[in-house]
Amino acid sequence: MELPNLKTVNLARDFSHYQNLDSTQAEIFRRIESSNIKNGSLVLADLQTLGVGTHGRKWLIEETGNITFSFYYEVNCNAEKLEGLTTDIAKIIVDIFKKLYNIELNIKLPNDIVYNGKKIGGILTQSKSYENTIKYLVIGIGIDTNGTKFNDEIKEIASSIKNEFNIDVDNLKVISEFCNIFEEKLLNL
């Protein structure tokens, strides 16, 4: 499996795809701990069993066909340069869905993608710093694009692109577009 039309220098050039994984974020950190990671490494999973959200909450997507990926990117920059990065990522995602599918999603600050008050996606940004320098970022993104089933616990507060707009999303195209835009933004910091 390849990401189509990828124009990046580093981001997603080292690309791993799993059918089933505990957490894409956890996999990135395992690779960091074992010193087996390249700048720009991206891990994609069709299904996550222990996905992680903000504040340690679970990010549970119970069926395949959705976007769940994490990536590692070395930045070595002042922390102030990255202020608002999670919100900037959310804006990139909203813009991609507007451009590719002509749909209007919203952002619930700082890290949720919503529509009609229901959560469709989320972003988890983690970093490693030394003094006031951010060494690297580990960013996880989950977007319920093609899901149709929601358990009773979340069905009133969560939804998917498929449920809300009745369209099928090309997940790989969305991820490639994201990588292209995000890397260009980082290079211009």
HELIX and SHEET records of a PDB file:
HELIX    1   1 THR A   24  GLU A   33  1                                  10    
HELIX    2   2 THR A   54  GLY A   56  5                                   3    
HELIX    3   3 ALA A   79  LEU A   82  5                                   4    
HELIX    4   4 LEU A   85  TYR A  101  1                                  17    
HELIX    5   5 ILE A  161  PHE A  165  1                                   5    
HELIX    6   6 ASN A  171  LEU A  187  1                                  17    
SHEET    1   A 7 PHE A  15  LEU A  21  0                                        
SHEET    2   A 7 LEU A  42  GLN A  48  1                                        
SHEET    3   A 7 ILE A  67  ASN A  78 -1                                        
SHEET    4   A 7 THR A 133  ILE A 143 -1                                        
SHEET    5   A 7 LYS A 118  TYR A 130 -1                                        
SHEET    6   A 7 ASP A 112  TYR A 115 -1                                        
SHEET    7   A 7 ASN A 106  LYS A 108 -1                                        
END                                                                             
